[in-house]
């Protein structure tokens, strides 16, 4: 069971909040962190600067929407390790990233390309994938395609992603504090 803050709320972190600033509610206390002061984040911080300004095991949930693709491989391993440090035990990171087959993944400021097996134990042994979902469309008339693709995301990626490319991948990840994420 997740531990709550002193007001019985889950403590959540919105990484790179940007336009998607999250407001606290009766059940969730949100902290928004971003490098751009124009977005008026709760915490102004460069995510490549370690350690982040949070104590160990502070958060019940970390949300990263279109952030992880902005790091190269070494930086990403450090970011994942840092998220593991600030997450409470048995809590998770939800990361939304562009799928490699989507043209949006190839923007000039994106450094990583993601696929459904990206967080394989050989790449990041400290990360356990709880769930992987593909988002093909936000169109309300075509959302049934999301369900079809998520019957087997690996199969969809291998056979159909060049015909109907997923827009995004949504990962739910647990990060172990006990397994070393070796950074070369």
C-alpha positions in Angstrom: 0.0 0.0 0.0 1.3 3.5 -0.8 2.2 5.8 1.9 0.6 9.2 2.0 1.7 12.7 3.0 0.6 14.3 6.3 -2.8 15.2 4.7 -3.3 11.5 3.5 -2.5 12.3 -0.1 -0.2 10.6 -2.6 2.9 12.7 -3.3 3.4 12.9 -7.1 6.1 14.4 -9.3 5.4 15.8 -12.7 8.8 15.8 -14.6 9.2 18.5 -17.1 5.8 19.8 -16.4 5.7 22.4 -19.2 2.1 23.2 -20.3 0.8 20.1 -18.4 1.0 21.6 -14.9 -0.7 19.3 -12.5 -2.7 20.8 -9.6 -2.9 19.2 -6.2 -6.2 17.6 -5.1 -7.6 16.2 -1.9 -6.0 12.8 -2.8 -2.8 13.8 -4.6 -0.2 16.4 -3.8 1.6 17.4 -7.1 5.0 18.9 -7.4 5.8 20.2 -10.9 9.4 20.5 -12.0 10.7 22.1 -15.2 13.7 24.0 -16.5 11.6 26.8 -18.1 10.5 29.5 -15.6 7.9 30.7 -18.1 5.8 27.5 -17.3 5.8 28.6 -13.6 6.9 25.2 -12.2 6.9 24.6 -8.4 10.6 23.7 -8.7 12.8 25.3 -11.3 15.5 22.7 -12.1 17.8 21.3 -14.8 17.1 17.5 -14.9 20.7 16.8 -16.0 21.9 18.3 -12.6 22.2 15.6 -10.0 21.1 15.0 -7.3 17.6 16.5 -7.8 16.4 18.7 -4.9 14.3 15.9 -3.2 15.0 13.6 -0.4 15.3 9.8 -0.9 11.9 8.0 -1.2 9.8 11.2 -1.4 7.3 10.3 -4.1 4.6 7.7 -4.6 4.3 8.4 -8.3 6.5 10.1 -11.0 4.9 11.2 -14.2 7.1 11.9 -17.3 5.1 13.0 -20.4 7.4 13.4 -23.4 10.5 14.0 -21.4 12.7 10.9 -21.5 13.4 11.2 -25.2 15.3 14.4 -24.6 18.2 12.5 -22.9 20.9 10.5 -24.5 21.6 6.9 -23.3 24.0 7.8 -20.5 21.9 10.7 -19.3 18.8 8.6 -19.4 20.4 5.9 -17.2 21.3 8.6 -14.7 17.8 10.1 -14.8 16.2 6.6 -14.2 18.6 6.0 -11.3 17.7 9.4 -9.8 13.9 8.6 -10.2 14.6 5.3 -8.4 16.2 7.3 -5.6 13.3 9.6 -5.1 10.5 7.0 -5.6 9.2 5.1 -2.6 9.5 1.4 -2.5 6.8 -0.4 -4.6 5.8 2.8 -6.4 6.3 3.6 -10.1 7.2 5.9 -12.9 4.7 6.4 -15.7 6.5 7.5 -18.9 4.9 8.6 -22.1 7.4 8.7 -25.0 7.1 8.9 -28.8 7.2 5.5 -30.6 10.3 5.3 -32.9 8.1 4.7 -36.0 6.2 8.0 -35.5 7.6 11.0 -37.4 7.3 13.1 -34.1 10.0 10.9 -32.6 12.6 12.3 -35.0 12.5 15.9 -33.9 15.9 17.6 -33.7 15.9 17.8 -29.9 15.1 14.1 -29.4 18.1 11.9 -28.6 16.5 8.5 -27.9 14.0 6.4 -29.9 11.7 4.1 -28.0 10.2 0.7 -28.7 8.2 -1.7 -26.6 11.2 -3.6 -25.4 13.3 -0.5 -24.7 13.5 -1.2 -20.9 14.9 -4.7 -21.3 16.9 -6.0 -18.3 20.1 -6.0 -20.4 19.7 -2.3 -21.0 18.5 -1.3 -17.5 18.6 -4.1 -15.0 17.2 -2.0 -12.2 13.9 -1.3 -14.2 10.9 -3.7 -14.2 8.2 -3.0 -16.8 4.8 -3.3 -15.1 2.8 -2.4 -18.2 3.4 -1.3 -21.8 0.7 0.3 -23.9 0.7 1.7 -27.4 -1.3 4.8 -28.3 -2.1 4.8 -32.0 -4.6 7.6 -32.0 -6.6 10.0 -29.9 -9.4 10.1 -32.5 -12.6 9.1 -30.7 -13.8 7.1 -33.7 -10.6 5.1 -34.1 -9.7 4.5 -30.4 -10.7 0.9 -30.9 -7.3 0.5 -32.8 -5.6 1.2 -29.5 -7.3 -1.8 -27.9 -6.4 -3.9 -30.9 -2.7 -2.9 -30.8 -2.5 -3.5 -27.1 -3.7 -7.1 -27.3 0.0 -7.7 -28.1 2.1 -4.5 -28.4 5.2 -6.4 -29.4 3.4 -8.1 -32.2 1.8 -4.8 -33.4 5.2 -3.1 -33.4 6.8 -5.9 -35.4 4.1 -6.4 -37.9 2.0 -3.2 -38.2 3.9 -0.2 -37.0 5.0 0.8 -40.5 1.4 0.6 -41.8 -0.3 2.3 -38.8 2.5 3.7 -36.6 1.8 4.2 -32.9 2.1 7.8 -31.8 3.2 7.0 -28.2 4.3 4.3 -25.9 3.1 4.4 -22.3 5.4 2.6 -19.8 4.6 1.9 -16.2 8.0 1.1 -14.6 9.2 0.0 -11.2 12.7 1.0 -10.4 14.7 -1.2 -8.0 16.9 0.4 -5.4 18.6 -3.0 -4.8 19.8 -3.7 -8.4 22.7 -1.5 -9.6 22.1 0.4 -12.8 25.7 0.4 -14.0 26.5 3.5 -15.9 29.6 3.2 -18.1 
